[in-house]
């Protein structure tokens, strides 16, 4: 009998001792998950900041480009008037003015291509930002237990 009681006591003691270790393991897993979530949020913020800085740089470049295009446009109008004889061309001959006009057109085309590239980069940044927001929203939806979600929540999660 004593052996049976000692056996049952020791086995219940083992169970009692193993429960705290399980809760310790659970606590450690929760801490690890929180740390991972925190690191993920920091990475997301860093990516958002990178995109923001890149978007600001693109915006500045577009503004500078617009100023250069305006200056070229003003010069082009003046040059065209000189070519038509509407304005005094001074000492310039027609060949020199045509050469300047073609260089102006080439420069303007180069600026337009560059503007197109910048607009594509800006659109790419918008899409990356939209994707990041959708991923965050999906993570939030998936963090909720499926048993707590109604049909609308499940449909929204599928749509995302």
N, C-alpha and C positions, 0 to 999 in steps of 0.2 A: 504494500500500500504506500509506504513512504517513497519507494522508488517511483511509483506511479505519480504521486503528488509532486515529487521533485521533478520528474520528467515533464509533467504538465506545467509546473511553475516555470521551469527553465525554458520550455517552448514558448510560453506566453511572454516571458521576459525577452526572448529573442524577437518575438513579434513586436513587442513594445519598443525594443531598441532599433528595430529595422524601420519602424514608422518615422521616427525623427530623421533618420538618414534619408528617407524618401522625401520628407518635407524639405530637408536641406537641399536635396537634389532638385526638387521643384523650385525652391527659392533661387538656387543657382541658375537654373534654366530661365526663370523669369528675369533675373538680373542680366543674363547673357542676351536675352531677347530684347530687353529695354535698351541695352548698350548698342545692339545691332540696329535697332530702330532709330536711336539717336544719331549714330554714325550715318545711317541712310538719309536722315533728314538734313544732316550737315552737308552731305554730298549733293543732295538735291538743291540746297541753298547755294552752294558753290557753283553748280551748273547754271542756276538761274542768274547768278551774278555775272558769270562769264558771258552768257547770252545777252544780258543787259548791257555790259560794256561793249560787246561786239555790235549790238544794235545802235548804241550811242555813237560809236566810231563810224558806222555805216551812215548814220544820219548826218554827221559832220561832213563826211566825204560827199554826200549828196548835195548838201548846202554849198560846199566849195565848188562842186561841179556846176551847180546852177549859176553861181557867180561867174565862173569862167565862160559858160555858154552865153550869158548875157553880154559879157564883154566882147566875145567873138561876134555875136549878133550885131552889136553896135558898130564894130569895125567892118563887118561885112556889108552893112547898109551904106556906110560911108564909101567903101570900095566900089560897090555897085553903082553909086551915083557918079563917082569919078569915071568909071568905065562907060557909062551912058553919056558922059559929057555934061551932066547936070551940075557937077561941082568942079571946082578948080583942082586939077590934078597936080599942079606945080610942075616939077621937073621930071615926074615919072612918065615913062613911055607905056604904051598899051601892053606890050609883052611883059613888062615888069608887073603891071597891075594884074594881068591874067595869072601870072605865076603866083602872086600873093593870094589871089582869089582861090586858086586850086589848093594851095596850102591851107587856107582857111577852111575850105570844104573838107579836106582830109582831117584836119584837127577836129572839126565839128563832128564828123563821123566817128572818129576815135572816142570822143567824149560821150557820144550816144551809146556806143558799145559798152563803155565803162559804166555808164548809168544803168544799162540793162543788167550788167553783172551785179551791180550793187543792189538793184531791186530784187534780183533772184536771191541774193544772200539774205536780204531783209525778209523775203517771203519764207525762206528756209528757217530762219530764226523764229518766225511766228509759228510755223508748223511744229518745230521742236518744242516750243513753249506750250502749245496746245497739247502735244503728246504727253509732256511731263504732267500737265494738269490732269489729263485723263488717267494716267498711270496712278497718280496720287489718289484720285477719286475711286479708282478700282481697288486700290489697296485698302482704303477705308471701308468700302462695301464688303470686301472679302474678309475683313477682320471681324465682321459681325457673324455670329453663328447662323447657319442656314435655317435652323429651327425657329429663329426669331424674325426671319424675313417673310414678308408677304409676297404675293405674286408680282406686284408692281416693282418691289425691290429686286427680285430675281430677274425680271425682264430688263430693268435698268442696268443691272450688272452684266447681263448677256449683251446688251447693246453697247456698253462701254468696251 
